[in-house]
């Protein structure tokens, strides 16, 4: 069943401030090995024909473009909280002649029925959510996944060396220490488990100019 919507919650925009949102794509290109980290994300999603796949926090739409190009016969959907990035994503998808269901929500219940998606993935979203929002969002993902459905997350994780920890302070200054500290402490897998997922594990990482970007997966039991 679809949950009722609650009062909209405040959110942290891309790069921490609304006026910086338009610079998001350029910032990613400058600070991260974009082709590599996105390719590894799509590889882990492994989209198959006719699968229904949701991106939680689609941002400017880059992952959705790449995923659709990888598997045109999969059915991709996007959910985000930020109207400004939706405008950018719609323009990007239109430029690639891709039609897709992009939705906005208020930060609580997802606007989907139980057991809707085969896979849900997220990229660079959870470090922007406080501890309660992390867990609530993961529970909603668990709800809308089909039995045996897969969760794939790419986000900042525990720093793999001292320099990665120091450089990650740049992200924390932009997005806030309260939301990012659980990530850099390596606690995101624990939140995924608390939300009901099994077989939770880190499947790899990339050290970037601003921190260790990690990949996590989990499965919803039947």
C-alpha positions as CSV (number, residue, x, y, z in Angstrom):
1,X,0.0,0.0,0.0
2,X,1.1,3.6,-0.6
3,X,1.8,5.6,2.5
4,X,0.2,9.0,3.1
5,X,2.3,12.1,2.7
6,X,3.5,14.0,5.7
7,X,4.6,17.6,6.1
8,X,7.5,18.4,3.8
9,X,10.9,18.3,5.4
10,X,13.8,20.6,5.0
11,X,16.6,19.3,2.9
12,X,20.3,20.0,2.1
13,X,20.6,21.1,-1.5
14,X,23.4,19.7,-3.8
15,X,26.7,21.3,-2.7
16,X,25.0,22.5,0.5
17,X,23.4,25.7,-0.8
18,X,20.7,26.4,-3.4
19,X,22.8,29.0,-5.2
20,X,25.5,26.4,-5.8
21,X,23.2,23.7,-7.4
22,X,23.9,24.9,-10.9
23,X,27.6,24.2,-10.3
24,X,27.0,20.6,-9.2
25,X,28.0,18.8,-12.4
26,X,31.1,20.9,-12.8
27,X,32.2,20.3,-9.2
28,X,31.8,16.5,-9.6
29,X,34.0,16.6,-12.7
30,X,36.7,18.5,-10.9
31,X,36.7,16.6,-7.7
32,X,36.0,13.0,-8.6
33,X,36.9,10.5,-11.4
34,X,33.4,10.8,-12.7
35,X,33.5,8.3,-15.6
36,X,35.0,5.6,-13.3
37,X,32.7,6.0,-10.3
38,X,29.5,6.3,-12.4
39,X,30.5,3.3,-14.5
40,X,31.2,1.2,-11.4
41,X,27.8,2.2,-10.0
42,X,25.9,1.2,-13.2
43,X,27.9,-2.1,-13.2
44,X,26.6,-2.8,-9.7
45,X,23.1,-1.9,-10.7
46,X,23.3,-4.3,-13.6
47,X,20.0,-3.2,-15.2
48,X,18.2,-6.0,-17.1
49,X,15.4,-5.7,-19.7
50,X,11.9,-5.1,-18.2
51,X,13.3,-4.5,-14.7
52,X,11.6,-1.6,-12.9
53,X,14.4,0.4,-11.2
54,X,14.2,3.5,-9.0
55,X,17.0,6.1,-8.4
56,X,16.4,7.6,-5.0
57,X,17.8,11.1,-5.2
58,X,18.3,11.4,-9.0
59,X,19.9,14.9,-8.7
60,X,20.8,16.3,-12.1
61,X,20.0,13.1,-13.9
62,X,23.4,11.9,-15.1
63,X,23.1,8.4,-13.6
64,X,19.7,8.0,-15.2
65,X,21.0,8.9,-18.6
66,X,23.9,6.4,-18.3
67,X,21.7,3.7,-17.0
68,X,19.2,4.1,-19.8
69,X,21.9,4.1,-22.4
70,X,23.2,0.9,-20.8
71,X,19.9,-0.9,-20.7
72,X,17.2,0.9,-22.9
73,X,14.6,-1.8,-22.2
74,X,14.7,-1.3,-18.4
75,X,12.1,0.9,-16.9
76,X,13.8,3.7,-14.9
77,X,12.1,6.1,-12.4
78,X,13.5,8.9,-10.3
79,X,12.6,10.4,-6.9
80,X,14.1,13.5,-5.4
81,X,13.2,16.3,-3.0
82,X,14.7,19.2,-4.8
83,X,12.6,21.1,-7.5
84,X,15.7,22.8,-8.8
85,X,17.6,19.6,-9.7
86,X,14.4,18.2,-11.3
87,X,14.5,21.1,-13.8
88,X,18.1,20.3,-14.6
89,X,17.5,16.5,-14.9
90,X,14.4,17.1,-17.1
91,X,16.4,19.2,-19.4
92,X,19.3,16.7,-19.5
93,X,17.0,13.8,-20.3
94,X,15.1,15.8,-22.9
95,X,18.4,16.6,-24.6
96,X,19.1,12.9,-24.9
97,X,15.6,12.2,-26.1
98,X,14.8,10.1,-23.0
99,X,11.3,10.1,-21.5
100,X,11.1,9.2,-17.8
101,X,9.0,9.4,-14.7
102,X,10.7,11.9,-12.4
103,X,8.9,12.7,-9.2
104,X,9.3,15.0,-6.2
105,X,8.4,14.1,-2.7
106,X,8.2,15.8,0.7
107,X,11.0,13.9,2.4
108,X,9.0,11.2,4.2
109,X,6.8,8.5,2.5
110,X,7.7,7.6,-1.1
111,X,4.8,8.0,-3.6
112,X,4.9,4.3,-4.6
113,X,3.0,1.2,-3.6
114,X,4.6,-1.7,-1.7
115,X,6.7,-4.1,-3.8
116,X,7.0,-1.9,-6.9
117,X,10.6,-2.0,-7.9
118,X,13.1,-4.8,-8.7
119,X,16.0,-2.5,-7.7
120,X,16.6,0.8,-6.0
121,X,19.9,2.7,-6.2
122,X,21.2,5.9,-4.8
123,X,24.3,8.0,-5.3
124,X,25.7,10.8,-3.1
125,X,22.4,11.2,-1.2
126,X,22.7,9.5,2.2
127,X,25.5,11.7,3.4
128,X,23.1,14.7,3.1
129,X,20.5,13.0,5.4
130,X,20.5,13.1,9.2
131,X,20.4,9.8,11.1
132,X,16.6,9.6,11.3
133,X,16.2,10.5,7.7
134,X,18.8,7.9,6.6
135,X,16.9,5.2,8.4
136,X,13.4,6.4,7.3
137,X,14.5,6.6,3.7
138,X,16.0,3.1,3.8
139,X,12.8,1.7,5.3
140,X,10.9,3.3,2.5
141,X,13.2,1.8,0.0
142,X,12.8,-1.6,1.6
143,X,9.0,-1.2,1.4
144,X,8.8,-0.3,-2.3
145,X,11.3,-3.1,-3.3
146,X,9.9,-6.4,-4.4
147,X,10.9,-9.5,-2.5
148,X,14.5,-10.4,-3.4
149,X,14.9,-6.8,-4.6
150,X,18.3,-5.2,-4.5
151,X,19.6,-1.9,-3.0
152,X,22.7,-0.4,-4.4
153,X,24.3,2.7,-2.8
154,X,27.2,4.8,-3.8
155,X,28.2,7.4,-1.3
156,X,31.0,8.6,1.0
157,X,32.2,6.0,3.4
158,X,34.9,5.4,6.0
159,X,38.1,7.1,4.9
160,X,40.6,4.6,3.7
161,X,43.6,6.6,4.7
162,X,44.6,9.7,6.6
163,X,44.6,12.0,3.6
164,X,41.1,10.8,2.6
165,X,39.9,11.8,6.1
166,X,41.4,15.2,5.9
167,X,40.1,15.9,2.4
168,X,36.6,14.9,3.4
169,X,36.4,17.9,5.7
170,X,35.6,19.9,2.5
171,X,32.4,17.8,2.0
172,X,31.6,18.2,5.7
173,X,31.9,22.0,5.6
174,X,29.4,22.1,2.7
175,X,26.9,19.5,3.7
176,X,27.3,19.6,7.5
177,X,29.0,17.5,10.1
178,X,25.8,16.2,11.6
179,X,24.7,14.4,8.4
180,X,28.2,13.4,7.1
181,X,29.8,12.0,10.3
182,X,28.0,8.6,10.2
183,X,29.2,8.1,6.7
184,X,32.8,8.8,7.4
185,X,32.6,6.6,10.5
186,X,31.5,3.7,8.2
187,X,28.1,3.4,9.7
188,X,25.9,3.4,6.6
189,X,25.9,-0.5,6.3
190,X,24.5,-0.5,9.9
191,X,21.6,1.7,8.9
192,X,20.9,-0.5,5.9
193,X,20.7,-3.6,8.1
194,X,18.4,-1.8,10.6
195,X,16.1,-1.0,7.7
196,X,15.6,-4.8,7.2
197,X,18.1,-5.6,4.5
198,X,20.3,-8.8,4.5
199,X,23.6,-9.6,2.8
200,X,24.7,-6.1,3.4
201,X,28.3,-5.4,2.4
202,X,30.7,-2.9,0.9
203,X,31.7,-4.1,-2.6
204,X,34.4,-1.6,-3.4
205,X,35.6,2.0,-3.1
206,X,37.4,4.8,-5.0
207,X,39.7,7.3,-3.3
208,X,38.9,10.7,-4.7
209,X,40.2,14.2,-4.2
210,X,37.7,14.8,-1.4
211,X,37.2,11.4,0.3
212,X,36.6,7.7,-0.1
213,X,33.6,6.9,-2.3
214,X,32.2,3.5,-1.3
215,X,29.7,1.1,-2.8
216,X,27.2,-0.9,-0.7
217,X,24.6,-3.5,-1.5
218,X,21.8,-5.2,0.4
219,X,18.9,-7.5,-0.4
220,X,15.3,-7.5,0.7
221,X,14.2,-10.9,2.0
222,X,11.3,-12.7,0.5
